[in-house]
Amino acid sequence: MPEIAIIGRYWPGTSPLHRMDPRAKLLMSLAVMAVILCAQGFVGLGVCAFFTFGLFVLARIPLKAAFKSIAPLAFIIVIAALLNIFFEQGGQTLVQWGFLQISSKGLYQAAFSGLRLLLLLLSMSLLTLTTATLDITDAFEHLLAPFARIGLPAHELSMIMGIALKFLPQFVFEVQTIYRAQISRGATFAKSPLKGGFQMLGSLMVPLFTSAFRHAETLSAAMDARCYHGGPGRTRLHDLRFGSRDRNAVFVLSGVLAAVIAANLLV
């Protein structure tokens, strides 16, 4: 079984992006996505692409690792491109099969939407590639803390998100282990659902869910044994503080936004 790509696997490092405050990185990731959505043409997307790939270079993360991190979500880009090809009509008709036709406008929109989605996925993967799971959880809890006054369970929501992110690599490892164990017992996995693919899939999913419930029960028992309650009175080893890197990131992103707006108006 080929190695399964894990979305946003943490890439340890000491780059300026790694050392930024996780709250700032979380907010900046959302801001980068907004800037990408503001682009109305390929020139604006080119500015966003240059900025996004520049961040990966600054973080010292190889582009191969970046694309591998979003590989499980590549089908979203493919589906969006196909929908634009067949449902966006205009311009010159290039190919036609009965009621289906491909026009120049459809190809333009497919390429544009595909590139935009690719940049959106890369910008979000950069957050998890440069930020440890616990830091993302703390940042999420800090940002939701003001809403706790109106009854929002900020700590509980952040803990759920942190556990989900932590369990994802474990589930991938479990899938690979179960697959190899079934192969060693003589099981065969058909690629086509018509050739018993669904039945063979059950031999993976049943042990996987059994293992998931077992891990969840073990984690629950461990937290209960340690009298974990979270929330009020909980201390942290490192306090989160905004620094000069975070302020500089705001200025840089403001410049990128200005460049994208200028590209929309001039091109």
GIRAJO-V63522 format. One line per field, one symbol per residue. phi: phi as a letter, one per 30 degrees, with the letter a starting at -180 (. if undefined). psi: psi as a letter, one per 20 degrees, with the letter a starting at -180 (. if undefined). A space follows every 50 residues. Layout:
BEGIN
phi->???
psi->???
END
This chain:
BEGIN
phi->.ddddcdiedcdabdeddcddddddddddddddddddddcaddddddddd dddddddddhcddddddddcedcddddddddddddccccliddcbbbidc bccddddddddddddddddddddddddddcbdeddddddddddceedddc jddddddddddddddddeddddddddddddddddcjdbcddcedcjdddd dddcdddddddddddddddddddddchdbiieidcbdbddbdbddddddd dddddddddddddddcc
psi->pqpppppkppoqrkrhhhjqphgghghhghhghhghhhpjrhgghhghgg gghhhhghilpqhghghhhjgijhhggggggghhghioqqbppgqpncip qprhhghghggghghghghgghhhhhghhjpqghhggggggghighihhj jpmgggghgggggghhighghghgghghghghghjjqpoqhphikjhhgh hhighghghghghggggggghghhhjkphacpiprqgpqppqahhhghhg gghhhgghhgghhhhh.
END
